[in-house]
Amino acid sequence: MTRLLLFDVDNTLLWSGGAGGKAMGLAFRDLFGIDDAFGRVEFSGRTDRYILTTALGQHGIDGDFDEHQVRFLERYYTHLPQTLREREGKLMPGFPALLDDLSGRPDIRLGLATGNFSHAAQLKLAHYGIDGYFSGGGFGEESENRAVIVRRAVERLGEGLSQAKAFVFVIGDTPHDVSSAKASGAVAVGVATGGHSVEQLKESGADFVFKDFSDWRSAVATLTGEA
């Protein structure tokens, strides 16, 4: 039976060294003249749409959100390639070996369920050389709610899978990744490479939890059902 594995990006696949947050701050400053606009906004596990909506509200910026988002994305995508070059990020332990193994299996599909805006995700993955492993997914411009993003990813990539979603795995580093998986009836896989511990991810309801994927063979066995 085919399994669909949906990966989060930041702090799961890679750490950008804060390049995304820096570029978002520069884009907001360009548009509204406000420095450190996201200083009081929770980023961890949140979608970029949520982050932008919250910042606009905190700074009392009214108007059509979709128009604001279009203008913001234009500036954000201008700044992000430069901030990625400036910051010393890295792939998380076990990558790309984990993806190499999984991508060679005919019964595995790889996709994304990320809070990143779609082009931002592509830029980050390309910068670290892993963009070719993924065939699409769900992205941050689609909702403030990560569960919606997971559902969109399954709709796009889950053709032929069990309707019970028992063969969809959502892999991420925050309790928000876990709850979004559970809301969609998927299997939640936590990895403690972000700001949450193994214990916190277990307490949030994750079905499987890894400290990291440095033992990528063991992770492959779990994700493919061979363990």
Protein Blocks (a to p, Z undefined) as FASTA:
>chain_A
ZZdddddfehplpcehhmmmmmmmmmmmmmnopahklmmccfehpafklmmmmmmmmnop
gcjfklmmmmmmmmmmmmmmmmmmmpccdddehiaklmmmmmmpmkbccddddfbdfklm
mmmmmmnopmmmpgbdcdfklpmblklmmmmmmmmmmgoiafklpmcccddfbfklmmmm
mmnopacdddffbmbdfklmmmnopabdcfblmlmmlmmmmmnopZZ
